[in-house]
Amino acid sequence: MIRVENFRIFGFSIPGYLFVAASSWLSRILTAIISILSIRLIIDSLGVEYYAVYAVLIGVVSWFMLADFGIGQSLQNYISEARGKNQNYSDYILAASALTFMIVIAAIILVILFGAWPALELLSQFSSLSDSEKYISFTATSIFVILAAGGSVIYRIWYAEHKGYLANISLALAAVFGFVSIYCIAKFDCENKLLWFLVAANAPLATLSIMCFISRVLKLKRENSHSINKDAKKIIHRGSKFWLFNISAAAVLQVDYILLAQFVSAEQIAVYSIGVKVFSTMALMIGAVLQAFWPVCAEAVIQNDWPSIKSFTKKYILLSMVSVIFFTGLFLIFNTQISSIFSPNEIIVIPTSFIVLIGIMYLIRVWTDVYAIILQSMNDMKVLLLSVVAQAIIGLGLQIYLVPKYGINGTIIALALSWILTVAWFLPARVWTHQKKIFIK
């Protein structure tokens, strides 16, 4: 049976992963509200065109969240495996911290040295910004995202220890600090507000996560220096597979703003950003359950407890799909009101077709995401990598073809088709194969 740590609240016993998921929901509801208010302040302060620049930079530099090279995911699984065997895992954390420090420093240096070219190419249509403003905005944002990527390793540690609620508290605090900073910038006159908004949106998360990570590492005692060197190699070896998977996933999900910045207007970018922001908030709340279940699933795999995994999978898919349909309906009904919340002074119309397409895309995603998490929790990355690489190639090709023709709708159609043609059936088939092998044995 799965070893699940329970929390007792008001006399009721709650499974640990559900408690973590619940704390994540509260955190993400708070973060979603803050995000809406922040976008409202930024659009009012900068206007739609400069907000489009902000949205493009935030969307594109999220690539730098890959700067942890999969170390966090690799470490999380090693901790879960060690816990499943009642073994000490301090050396794994020390090894991961050393690797993270070196990678983060190297990544920051590379961005400072070579950030000018991507900045100028990415923001080429925004002639109101000088070249120096483009470079500084891109570089500053990238540096804070890289730091956040390094600091995010602490969240993986907490989740592996069934203490994901600490990660959720940290994320909520970062969101609050970020909003306070954005509010102050919006209310006071200052030069280059775009840059300061970008810093305010990213600096709190980077600072808080790095501080928590360093604090955790300083409390650990080295068990065996030879073991740490060996553990570092193991973490990198497994982490490289997660990293390749993450790159492939980013090639599917994070080329949208790169193409949109070249082919659609600033107004359409703003519409896309708001629509995706609303749906991604819903997706984060649904995904909170999966994130909390990952370490539990990893321990279940060690114990060959597939019936529990299968039961969770069915319940998750059913509830998630119902949630997506319900949420899409609400968005369609209250479209005008939602748009006015983000931008009360400038009219932003989100097309019905765009909302429906995103809803369909997320129905496909919730089906595939649960199987991806199961495969990652058991370190079975081969089919996962191959299918996501295929998805990335198909998705990129479709976006290049469809975005110039259909704009923001083309982006969503391309993404949905890339899921249907690849991971929507590759990943479930792989999980079912593992289940059959266990039952045959």
N, C-alpha and C positions, 0 to 999 in steps of 0.2 A: 504493500500500500504506500501511497505518497505520504511523505512526512510533511505535514502542514502545521505550522505554528499558529495557534489560535490566540485571539485577543478577547478578553472579557470586558464587555461594555454594558453597564446597567444590568448585569446578571446574565447577559446573553453571550454565548461563545461564537465568535465570528472567525472563519478561516483567514489566515494571515494575508493571503494574496487578495482576498476580497476587501480586507481592511485597507491594504495598500491602494487597491483600485479606487475605493471610495475616497480616500484622501487625495488621490490624483484627480478625481472628478471635481472635488471642491477647489483644488488648486487651479485646475484648468478652467473652471467656470469663472473664478476670479481673474485669471489671466485673460480669458476671452473678453470679459467686460472691460478690463484695462486696455486691451488691444483696440477695441472699438472706440473707446474714449481717446486713445492716443492718435488713431488715424483721423478722427474728427478734428482734434487740435492741429495736427500736422497739415491737413487739407486747408483748414481755415487760415493757418499761418503762412503756408507756402503757395497755395493754389494747386489746381489739378496737375499742371505740367511738372512742377517741382516734386509733387507727391509721386508722380510717375517715376521720376529719377530715384526717389527714395525707395519705391517698391522694387524697381529693377535691381538696385544695389543690394537690398536686403535679400532678394530672391537669388541673385547670382552668387554672392559671397557665402551663401549657405553651403556651397561646395567645400569651403574650408573647414566645415565640420568633419570632413574626412581626414583632417590632419592628425587624428589619433591612430591612424593606420590599423583600425580594428582592435586595438589593444584593450579597450574597455569591454567589448563583447567577448574577446578571448579570455580575459581575466574573470569575467562574470561566470563563464562556464567552468573554469578551473576551480573557482571558489565553490560553486554548486556541487561539483564532483567531489571536492575535498570534504564538504559538509556531509554529502551522502555516505562517505566512508569514515566520518568522524576523524578527519585529519586536520592538522594545522595548515594554514594557508598564508601566513604572514610574509613568507619569502616571495610568494607570487605577487603580493601587493608592492613590496619593495622593488622587485624587478620591473614591474609595470610602471612605477613612478620614475625610475631612472630612464627607461625608454621614452616615456612621455615627455620628460624634460628636454631630452636631446632633440626629439622630433619637432617639438613646438618652437624651440630656438631656431632650428634650421629653417622651418617653414616661414617664420617671421622675417628672417634675413632675406630669403628668396623673394618674398612679396615686396619688401622695400626696394630691392635691386631691380626687379623685373615687373613691377606693378603698373608701370606707365602704359605699356602697350595694350593690355586688356582693358584698362580703364578708358583709354581714348577710343578704342574700337567699340566697346560696349555702349558708350554714351555719345556716339558720333552724331546722332540726330538731335541731341539737345545742345543747340548752338548758344543758348543763353549762358552756359557754363564755360568758363575758361579752361584751358588744358590743365593748368595747375590745380584748379578746383576739382576737376574730374579725378586727377591722380591722388590728391590728398584725401578726398572723400572715399575713394575705393580702397586705398591703402589703410587708412585708419579703421574703417569698418572691418576689413579683412583681418587685421591684427587682433582685434577684440574677438572675432569669431574663432580664430585659431586658438586663442587663450581659452575660450569657452569650450572648444573641442577637447583640449587637454584636461581642463578641469572636470569635464563630464565623466571622466573615469570614476570619480567618487560616487556618481549616481549608480553606476554599474555595481560597485562594491556594495552599496546599500541595498540594491535590489536583490543581489545574490544572498545577502544576509537576512532577507525578508524584512528589511527596514526601509522600503521604498518610500514610506511616508516622509522620511527625512529629505529625500530628493524633492518630493512635492512641496514641502515647506520651503526649501531653498529656492525652487523655481518661482513660487508665489512671492517670496520676499524680493527676489530680483525684479519681478514684474512691477511690484509696488514702487521700488526705488527708481526703476526706469520711468514709470509714469510721472512720479513727482518731478524728476529731472525734465521730462518733456513738457510738463505743465509750466515749470519755471521758465524754460526757454521760450515757450509760446507767449507768455505774458510779458516778457521783458524784451526791450529792443537790444539786439546784438547782431553783429555781422556774421555772415555765412551760417544762417540758421540751419540750412540743410545738413552741414557737417555736424553741428552740435546735436541735431535730432538723431543722426546716425550713431553718434557716440553714446548718447543717452539711452538709446534702444538696446545697445549691445554691451556696454561697459559693466553694468551691474551684474549681469549673469556671469560674465567672464571673471570678474573680481571675486564674487562670492564663491563660485565653484572652485577656483584655484585655491582660495584661502581654506576651504573645507578639506580639499584634497591634501594640501600641505600639512594641515593640522592632524589629519588621520595618519599620514606617513610618519610624522615625527613621534607619534606615540608607539610605533612598532619597534620591536627588538629584532635584530638580525639573528636568525637561527643558524645559518650556514652560508658563508660567502660563496662556496663552490656551488651550493644548491641554488643561490640567487642567479649566478651566471647561467646555470643550466635552465632555470625557470624562464629567464629572459629569452633564451633561444626558443623554448617551447611556446611562449606567449607570442613571439614574433611569427613563428611558423604557422600557428593556428590563426593568429590575427590577420596574417596576409590574405587568408582565404575570405575572412569576413570583410576585409578592406576591398578586395576585388568585387565581392558581392555588392558592397556599399557604392562603389564607383559605378557599377552597372546600373544599380537602382537610381543613382543620381543622374545617370545618362538618360534614364526614362523620365524622371520627375523634375529635373532641375535644368533642363535646357530650354524650358518654356520662355522664361524671361529673356534669354539671349536672343531667341528668334523673334519674339514679340517686339523687342526693342528695335529690330531692324525693319519690321514689316507693318506694324500697326501704329495708330496715333497714341499720343499720351492719354487722351480720354479713354480709349479702349483698354489701355494698360491699367488705368485706374479701375475700370469696370471689372476687369479680370482679377485684379488684386483683391477687390472687395468680395467678389463672389467666391473666390478660392479661400479667402480668409474665413468666411462664414462656414463653409463646408469643412475646412480643415479643423476648425474648432470642434465640430461634431465628431470628426474622425479621431481627434486626439482623445476625446472622452471615451469613445468606443475602444480605441487602442490601449487605453490605460489598463483595461482588464488583461489584454495580451501581455503587456509589458510586465505586469505583476505576476502573471502565470508562468513566464519564461523559466525562472529558476525552479519553480515547483515542477514544471514539466521536465527539466533537466534531471532532477532527482528521481522523477518517476521513470524516466528512460533507463537510468542506472538500475532500477529495481524491476524493470520489465512490466510496469503497471499500465499496460495499454488500455484496459477497459476504462480507467479513470480519464485518460487522455481523450479517448473516443467520446465519452460522455460530455466532457467539457466542450469539445469541438462542435458537437451538434447544437448544444444550447447557445454557444457563442454566435454561430452563424445565423440561427433563427432570430435571436434577439437583435443582432446587429442589423440584419436586413429589414426587419420591422422598423427599427429606429431610423434607418436611412430613408425609407419610404415616408414615414411620418414627418421627418425633418424637412424633406423636399417639399411636401405638401404645405407645411407651414411657411416655408420660404416663398412659395408661389402666391399664397394668400396675402402675406404681409410684405411683399416685395417693395412696394413704395415706402412703407414705414421703415423698413430695414435700411434702404438706401438713404433716407433722410437722416437716420441716426448717424451714419458715417459722414455724410456731407449735407448739413442743413442749409448751407448758403449757396452751394453750387449743385445744380440738378445733375444727378448721375442715374441713368436708367439702365437697369440690369435686365437684358432680354429674357423672356420666358424660355426660349429654346436653350439658352445657355444654362439656366438653372436645371432644366430637365436633363440635359446632357451630363452635367456634373453629378446629378443624382444617380443616373445609370452607371456612370464610371465608379462611383463609390459602392454601389451594389456588387460590382465585380471585385472590387478591392477587398471588401470584408470577407469574401469567400476565399481569396488567395492568401490574405495576410496570416490567417490562423495556421495554415499549412506551412508557410514560410517560417513562422516562429517555432513550430514543432521541429522542423529540419535543422534550424539554427541551434536549438537547445540540445540536439543530439550530435552536433558538429558534422552533420551530413551536408557538405557544401557543394559536392560535385554537380548534382543535377540542378541544385539551386543556382549555382554560378552559370552553368550552361544555359538554363532557361532564361535567366535575367539578362545575360549577354544577348541572347536572341531577341528578347523583348526590347532591349536598348537599341539594337540595330534597326528593328522593324519600326519602333516608335520614333526614332530620329528621322528615318526616311519618310515616314508618313507625315511628321510635323513639317519637314522641309517642303513637302509637296502641298499639304493642306492649309498651312498657316497663311501663305500668300494669297490663297484663293478664298478662304472662309474666315480668316482672322482668328479671334479668340475661340470661336466654335470649332475651328479646325484643330486647334491644340487639344481640346477635350476629346474630339472624335478620334484623333490619332492615338491618344493615351489609352482610351477604352479599347480600341482595336488591338493595341499592342498587348494588353492583358488577355483578351479573348484568344488570341492566336498562339499564346505561349504559356505563361505561368498558371492561367486559370485551369488548365488540365494537367500540365506537367507536374506541378507540386502535389496536388491530391493523389495522383497516381503513385508518386514516390512514397508518400506516407502510407498509403494502403499496402504497398509492397512490403514495407517494414512490419506492419501489423500482421500480415499473412505469414511472414517468416517466423515471428514469435509464436503464433498460434500453432503452426506446423510442428515447431520444436516441442 
